[in-house]
Amino acid sequence: DMWEVDKDKFIERYEQREPNAIQFDANIGRYTEVINNVQIQETITPVHFILVNSADLKKAITEHCLEWQSKLCDLLYKLTVNKIQHVYDYTRTNAIRIMTKPTNLREMQESVELFDRLRQEVSSEEEEFPSISERIGVLDKYRVFVPPQVLELEKHIPEEWEKYLVTLDEAEKMIGYAKVIVNKMKESMEQLPTADTAA
């Protein structure tokens, strides 16, 4: 029941479920339907010999629904900005990390492992891009103000990602060389005499 639920606690739980744009749209739209249904009801209704004025009740229900919508829209905006910022943080941080030349065997091994992980994550990261655009669409549908700088960041995600992929390609050459060295070092270590072979 929307009257009894603690809004802030509900929003916290709702955020943890990581709802997508469709779910946000459905939940925000549900309150629009309630508002519309309330508004079409007669404000003055005769009950036996009494006229019942439901103006205050209609106002209270409408305000309650608008508050729910506002909280859901605020959450959607926050999550959308977080997703956009994640793309830029992810690409820029990892571009620097992967292009840092290793200086010893341990760093070489770490670079190889990092590169392999980043390559594996490419598809999963790319899968999130459409959901960002969908969220922006829902925010626009419900007339939520989105700062121009946020819209610009969202618009340039493909460009940012393409630059990152180029960096990965460049890193692959360096990592390929590092892999050769790491493998040779491993082979050399395996060929070293052990306590058993020395006996």
Secondary structure, DSSP 8 states (H G I E B T S, - for coil): -TTTS-HHHHHHHHHHT---HHHHHHHHHHHHHHHHHHHTS-SEEEETTEEEE-HHHHHHHHHHHHHHHHHHHHHHHHHHHHHHHHHHHHHHHHHHHHTS---SHHHHHHHHHHHHHHHHHHHHHHTTHHHHHHHHHHHHHTT----HHHHHHHHTHHHHHHHHHHHHHHHHHHHHHHHHHHHHHHHHHHHS--HHHH-
